[in-house]
Amino acid sequence: LVTGLVPEELLPLLLKEAAVDNAEEDSESSQCVREPCGLDGVCIPMPDDKYVCLCQNRVIAAKSCDEARRDPCAPHNPCRNGRCISNERGGFQCKCRAGWTGRRCDQGT
């Protein structure tokens, strides 16, 4: 599950905050110790022993950057006027906003 793109202007702040949090984090209890994001991602600890990955192209992933690369909804949402929902088979479905229809939510109703 990819959670979204980080606005470019927020990247430096997010990375700085992640570095501070990682420095303060108890290394034995942090999920980031396992390096779940892979070589091309930065693990950011979250509350309740969770984490998110900041991956290349400003993608935030819930599990790993490898997963984010395989996700048809990232880094760009193929649904023009709706939300992209990826499935286990590597495909996707668009959940269109009101007033839109079509496979990619690109047809007005």
C-alpha positions in Angstrom: 0.0 0.0 0.0 1.5 3.3 -1.1 0.3 6.2 1.0 1.2 9.0 -1.3 3.8 11.5 -2.6 5.6 14.0 -0.4 5.5 17.6 -1.6 9.0 18.5 -2.7 9.2 21.5 -0.3 8.6 19.2 2.7 11.3 16.6 1.9 14.2 18.4 3.7 12.1 18.9 6.9 10.8 15.4 6.9 14.3 13.9 6.4 15.8 16.1 9.2 13.0 15.1 11.5 13.5 11.5 10.7 17.2 11.7 11.4 16.5 13.3 14.8 13.9 10.7 15.6 16.2 7.8 14.5 19.0 9.2 16.7 16.6 9.2 19.8 15.1 5.9 19.0 15.9 2.8 21.1 17.8 0.8 18.6 16.6 -2.6 20.0 12.9 -1.7 19.7 12.8 0.2 16.4 11.2 -1.5 13.4 13.8 0.5 11.3 16.7 -1.6 12.7 15.7 -4.4 10.2 16.0 -1.9 7.3 12.6 -2.8 5.9 12.6 0.0 3.3 15.5 -1.5 1.3 18.7 0.2 0.0 16.9 3.0 -1.8 14.6 4.1 1.0 14.7 5.9 4.3 12.9 4.3 7.2 10.9 6.7 9.4 9.8 5.4 12.8 6.2 6.1 13.7 4.3 5.7 17.0 3.2 2.2 18.2 6.3 0.5 16.8 5.3 1.2 13.2 7.2 2.9 10.4 6.9 4.3 6.9 9.4 4.3 4.1 10.4 7.5 2.2 11.4 6.1 -1.2 12.8 7.6 -4.4 10.5 9.9 -6.4 9.1 11.2 -3.1 6.9 8.1 -2.6 5.8 7.2 0.9 5.2 3.5 1.3 3.7 1.6 4.2 6.0 -1.5 4.0 8.9 -1.2 1.6 10.2 0.7 -1.4 10.2 -2.6 -3.4 6.5 -2.8 -2.9 6.1 0.9 -4.0 7.9 0.2 -7.3 5.4 -2.7 -8.0 2.3 -0.7 -7.1 0.4 0.5 -10.2 -1.0 3.4 -8.2 2.5 4.9 -7.6 4.2 7.2 -8.1 1.4 8.6 -10.3 -2.3 8.0 -9.7 -3.7 6.7 -13.0 -7.2 7.7 -11.8 -7.7 11.2 -13.1 -10.6 12.2 -10.8 -10.6 9.6 -8.1 -8.6 7.3 -5.8 -6.5 4.4 -7.0 -6.9 1.1 -5.2 -4.2 -1.6 -6.1 -5.0 -5.3 -5.9 -3.0 -8.4 -5.2 -2.6 -9.3 -8.9 -0.8 -6.1 -9.7 -3.8 -4.3 -11.2 -5.8 -1.4 -9.9 -9.3 -0.1 -9.7 -10.4 3.6 -9.6 -12.9 4.8 -7.0 -14.3 7.9 -8.8 -15.4 11.1 -7.2 -19.0 12.2 -7.6 -19.6 13.3 -11.2 -17.0 11.1 -12.8 -17.0 7.6 -14.2 -14.9 5.3 -16.4 -12.0 2.9 -15.8 -9.7 5.9 -15.0 -12.4 8.3 -13.8 -11.9 10.4 -16.9 -15.5 10.6 -18.2 -18.0 13.2 -16.7 -21.5 12.0 -15.9 
